[in-house]
């Protein structure tokens, strides 16, 4: 599954840098994929020089790219290996690292002993990283919105729906308790469909569809993968069963009816607060995006007969204050 477009993240982080004095010292940005609009916006936000950096990953075609924004004199010596990252972080006395993507996060955590804000991964992916001991503060903003918000979306977008199917792993995940509680509050029957992996998820869901009004995608990549999403959507649309959820707009673009996702344009306040705490040596708790929005696939909505009024109600539920 591809990651969401990052242009609006650039605006969010630009506002953070413009508004607050959090990064008055050295700040290192690293990403493990092409994020040119984000990098350009971050560079332009600084009136001090930005030093481009690149670190190759051993035994991988991936190169970590980014820049150091600093008010201190910085060496412009070429950096072309991952080992150099540790020396660079120590030599430049990095105050805060922002890492985007799994490989960038792993490299930053292992080689930069600086407070870090991590982004671009789901809660599931972050869990083992955040559980590992680290002497310096680290926090994260999850890629996906809180899963229980998709239940609220189901109640508003599909008012006649009652039985909501959700794929769950055999081990009880952390997000399931709040989902169960929210289902009870909304008077929805949560039908838990246990599956071992993405292939098993498609097989397990198929015979249950006739008794469901809507299917909720779980925030579990081993159950809903890029491979399994296509057959899952094909069989649900053929039977007229709406599918809600997904970590990003990419799921909706792929054929999910609708989802509550992070609203990157309204994330600056949340990010600024977390980064300020990290810069002061505090360890703020990782969090779901506080600002969210509804995205709808209009073609799927038309196919399933979802009214424009229902879509408008859904948008209004999560509209900006």
N, C-alpha and C positions, 0 to 999 in steps of 0.2 A: 504494500500500500504506500502510495506516495505521501509526502508531507504537505501540509497546507501552504498556500501562497503566503510569503512573508512580507509583502509590501507594507501591510498595515502594522505589522510588528515594528517595522522600521520607524513609522510615525510615532508609535507608542514609546519606543526607547528614545527617539529624538526629543520627545516632550520631557521625558525624565531628565535627560542630560541638560535640557534648556532650563528646566524649572529649578532643579535642586543642585546643591553643592556636593552631592554624594561622591562624584568622581573628580574631585579637585586634584587627586594624585594619579598614579598610574593605573590604567584600566586596560585589560587584555581581552579581546574578543576572538574566539575561535569557532569555526564551523567545519563540519566534515562533508559539506556539499555546497553547491553553488547557491549563494544567497547575495548576488550582486546588488539588488536594490537595497537590501538591509545594510550591507557594508557601506555602500555609497552614502546612505542617509546618516549613518553613524559617523563617518569621516567628516561629512559636511557640518555636523553638529558641533564639532570641535573647532575652536579658533587656534588651538595649538597644533603642531605638526603630528601627523599620524604615520607611524612606521609600519609598512606592510610586512607581514611575516608569513612564512610557509614552512611546515614541518612534514616531512615524508614519514609515512607509517611503515615500519619494517614488514616485509612479506605481504604487502598490500599495495594496491594501485591507488589507494586513497591518500590524498594530501590534505592536511589541516591548513586552512587558510584563514587569515584575519588581519588584525592590526593591533598595534599598541598606541593608544592615545595618551599623551603624557605632557605635563608641564615641566618635566625635568629633562635635561639633556639625555638623549638615547643613542646608543651605539647603532650604527647602520650596517654592521657586519652581516653578511649573508647568513641566513639560517636555513639549513636544508636537511636537517635530520631530527627525528623525534627526541634523541638524546639531548640535542641542543635546547629543547624546550625547558628542561629542568635548569640548565645553566642560565638560560635567558630569564626565567622567572626569578631566580635568585639574584642575578646581576642587576635586573631592572627594578627589583623590589616591588613586584606586582601587588597592589592593594586589593583588587577585586578581579575575579575572572568570570566572564559570562561565556558559557559553552553551549553550543547548539548542536544536537545530534549525538547519537550513541558513541561513536568513536572519538569525537571531540571531547565529550564528557569524560570518558575513560582516561584519555591522555591528560586532560587537565587535572583530574583528581590524583593521578599517579605521579605527575611530574611538577605540579605547581602547588606548593603548600600555602595557598592563599584562600581567603574566603571566596566562595563560589556560588553563583546563581546558575542553575541548570534549567534548560528548556528544550522543547522539541521532542519529548518522549512522554509516553503514557505513565499513569500511576503504576501499572503492572511492571513496566520496564524499569522504572525508578526504584521500585521496592528493594531489590538486592543491593543496589548502589548506596541507598540511603541507610540501609541497615548496617553496612560495614562501618567500622570505627574510623573516625577521622578527627584529628586533633584540631583542625581549623573549622570554622562554621561553614555549613553548606545548606542550601535550601533549593526549592524547585517550584516551578509552576507547571502543573500537569498539562499535557496537550489537550486532553478531553475535558469536557464539562462534567459535573457531578451526574452520574447515571440516573439518579432519582428525578432529575429535571425532565427526562424523556417521558417519565410516567405522567408528569403534569401536562406535558405536551399531548400525550395520548388522550387524556381526559378532555382537553379543550378542542383538539383537532378532530377527535373521533368520539363525540359524546355518547354514542350508543355502544361503544366497545366496553366489554366487561372482562373477558378472559384474555390476559396478556401473557404470551409465551416468552420465556427468556432462557437462553442457553446458559448453563452454569457448569463449571468444572466439578469433579468429584470432591475435591477439597473445598471447603466453604471459603469463598473469597471475602476480603474485607468489605467490599461494597455491597454485599448481599443483604446484610442486616438492615441498613438504612433503606434499601429498595423494598424489602418486605414491609417495613413500618410505613413507608409512604404509600404503598399499595393499599394497606388497611385503611389509612386515613382517607384515601380517595375512593374507597369502596370498589377497588379493582381486585379481581382474582388473579393472583400471580401464579402462573403455571411454570414451574421450574423443570427444565428438560436437561438432564445430566448427560454430558458427553465427554469423551476422553481427549478428542482432538478435533481438528477442522473437518476431516472426513467423517468421523463419527457424528459430528454435529449435524451435518446435512442428512445423514441416515436417520438420526434420532428425531429430527424435526418433521420429516416428511409424513409419517403416519399420524402426527399430532395436529396437523394444520386444520383439519376439518372441524376441530373443536375450539379453535382460536379465533379471536377477533382482530388481533394485532400481534406482531412479533417485535420484541425489543432486542436489539443487538447488544451483547455484553461487551464490556471493555476488556476482552481477553483475546489476544492475537492468536493464541493457539486454537481457539474455537472459531473465530471469524478471521480468516486470512484473505489475502488477495486472490488465492486460488479458490477458496470455498465461497466467497461472496457472490460470484456470478451464478453458480447453480442454485444457491439459496434464494437469490432474488428472482431468478427465472421461475422457480416452482411456486413462490409466494404470489407473484404477480399473476401467474396463470390461474391461481385459485382465488384471486381477488383479496388477498390478505395483505394489509399494509405492513411495511417494515419501518421501524423508527430507530434512531440512534446512530452511533458511529463517532469516532474520535475527532473527525474533521469534516470539512465540506466535501472532501474527496469521496466519502461514502455516499453522500447525497448525489453528487455528480455521477456516481456509478450506478444509481438506480434506487437507493433508499428514498422513501417518500419524504421524510423530514427528520431533522435532528436539532437538538440544542447544542451549539458549539461555542467556543470562545469567541468573544467579540474583541478582536485585537485593537480596535480603535479606542476602546475604553479600558484597556489594561494598564495604562501608565501609572495610575495612582497605586494599584496593587504592587506593581513591580518596584516603584520608587520606595514604598514602605519596606519591602523585603531587602532591597539592596542597601538601604540606609542602615537597617539592623545588622546586616552582614559586615558593613564597613565599620561598625562600632563593636564588632566582636561578638554579637549576639547570634543565636541560631534560631531563626523563625521557622515555624513548622511549614513543611511543604503544603501546597494548597491547590485546589481546583481553581480555574479561572473565575474570578469574582464577577466579571462582566461577560454576559452571554447574549446570544441572539438565536433566533430560529432561522434555519435555511430549509427551503422546500424545493423539491424537484417538480417543476410545473407539468412536465410531460407525464410523470407517474401519477401526480394528483389528478390530472384529467382522465387518465386511464382508469383510475379507481373511483372516479366520480366524487372527489372531494370538492366541496363548494368553495367559492371565493370567500364567502362569509366566514367559514370555518378557518380558512387560512389566515384571514385578517385577525380573527380572535387569537389565533396562535401567535402571530407576530406581536399583537398588543400585550400578550401575557409577559413577554420578555423584552418589551421595548425599553429604550433608554428613559431614565427618570427625567 
